[in-house]
């Protein structure tokens, strides 16, 4: 089960598209998430870029928790195509972002 709201993931996608992945607005927003939300955000990104399959969500979350040695905002800001990976990850998990995108 995903432990971050779709709206928060969509917010990261929108901030990435608007300001770029290495912007202070995105970094501050990700930093404001709790640890579980950060772990889930990384897992969704990994699924979206093909490092894990959607069926491996729990494994991806566990790996994200183990690998969290640097601040999540610093890690994610260095990922080319972050917004696309997050969108692909949500899609792979069967999560429709249309309604959430309309709010931003």
KASUL-V775242 format. One record per residue. N is the residue number from 1. RES is the residue in one letter. SS is DSSP state (~ for helix, > for strand, _ for the rest). OMEGA is omega in whole degrees, 0 to 359 (NA if undefined). Layout:
n=N res=RES ss=SS omega=OMEGA
n=N res=RES ss=SS omega=OMEGA
This chain:
n=1 res=X ss=_ omega=179
n=2 res=X ss=_ omega=184
n=3 res=X ss=_ omega=172
n=4 res=X ss=_ omega=182
n=5 res=X ss=_ omega=176
n=6 res=X ss=~ omega=180
n=7 res=X ss=~ omega=179
n=8 res=X ss=~ omega=177
n=9 res=X ss=~ omega=178
n=10 res=X ss=~ omega=177
n=11 res=X ss=~ omega=177
n=12 res=X ss=~ omega=178
n=13 res=X ss=~ omega=182
n=14 res=X ss=~ omega=178
n=15 res=X ss=~ omega=178
n=16 res=X ss=~ omega=181
n=17 res=X ss=~ omega=184
n=18 res=X ss=~ omega=188
n=19 res=X ss=~ omega=185
n=20 res=X ss=_ omega=186
n=21 res=X ss=_ omega=183
n=22 res=X ss=_ omega=183
n=23 res=X ss=_ omega=182
n=24 res=X ss=~ omega=179
n=25 res=X ss=~ omega=179
n=26 res=X ss=~ omega=181
n=27 res=X ss=~ omega=179
n=28 res=X ss=~ omega=181
n=29 res=X ss=~ omega=180
n=30 res=X ss=~ omega=179
n=31 res=X ss=~ omega=182
n=32 res=X ss=~ omega=179
n=33 res=X ss=_ omega=176
n=34 res=X ss=_ omega=185
n=35 res=X ss=~ omega=179
n=36 res=X ss=~ omega=179
n=37 res=X ss=~ omega=178
n=38 res=X ss=~ omega=179
n=39 res=X ss=~ omega=180
n=40 res=X ss=~ omega=178
n=41 res=X ss=~ omega=178
n=42 res=X ss=~ omega=180
n=43 res=X ss=~ omega=178
n=44 res=X ss=~ omega=179
n=45 res=X ss=~ omega=180
n=46 res=X ss=~ omega=177
n=47 res=X ss=~ omega=181
n=48 res=X ss=~ omega=180
n=49 res=X ss=~ omega=174
n=50 res=X ss=_ omega=178
n=51 res=X ss=_ omega=177
n=52 res=X ss=_ omega=173
n=53 res=X ss=_ omega=180
n=54 res=X ss=~ omega=181
n=55 res=X ss=~ omega=181
n=56 res=X ss=~ omega=182
n=57 res=X ss=~ omega=182
n=58 res=X ss=~ omega=177
n=59 res=X ss=~ omega=178
n=60 res=X ss=~ omega=179
n=61 res=X ss=~ omega=179
n=62 res=X ss=~ omega=178
n=63 res=X ss=~ omega=178
n=64 res=X ss=~ omega=179
n=65 res=X ss=~ omega=180
n=66 res=X ss=~ omega=186
n=67 res=X ss=~ omega=185
n=68 res=X ss=_ omega=180
n=69 res=X ss=_ omega=177
n=70 res=X ss=_ omega=176
n=71 res=X ss=_ omega=183
n=72 res=X ss=~ omega=180
n=73 res=X ss=~ omega=178
n=74 res=X ss=~ omega=179
n=75 res=X ss=~ omega=184
n=76 res=X ss=~ omega=181
n=77 res=X ss=~ omega=179
n=78 res=X ss=_ omega=183
n=79 res=X ss=_ omega=174
n=80 res=X ss=_ omega=179
n=81 res=X ss=_ omega=183
n=82 res=X ss=~ omega=182
n=83 res=X ss=~ omega=181
n=84 res=X ss=~ omega=178
n=85 res=X ss=~ omega=179
n=86 res=X ss=~ omega=177
n=87 res=X ss=~ omega=180
n=88 res=X ss=~ omega=179
n=89 res=X ss=~ omega=177
n=90 res=X ss=~ omega=179
n=91 res=X ss=~ omega=179
n=92 res=X ss=~ omega=179
n=93 res=X ss=_ omega=178
n=94 res=X ss=_ omega=182
n=95 res=X ss=_ omega=180
n=96 res=X ss=_ omega=183
n=97 res=X ss=_ omega=185
n=98 res=X ss=~ omega=181
n=99 res=X ss=~ omega=181
n=100 res=X ss=~ omega=179
n=101 res=X ss=~ omega=181
n=102 res=X ss=~ omega=181
n=103 res=X ss=_ omega=182
n=104 res=X ss=_ omega=NA
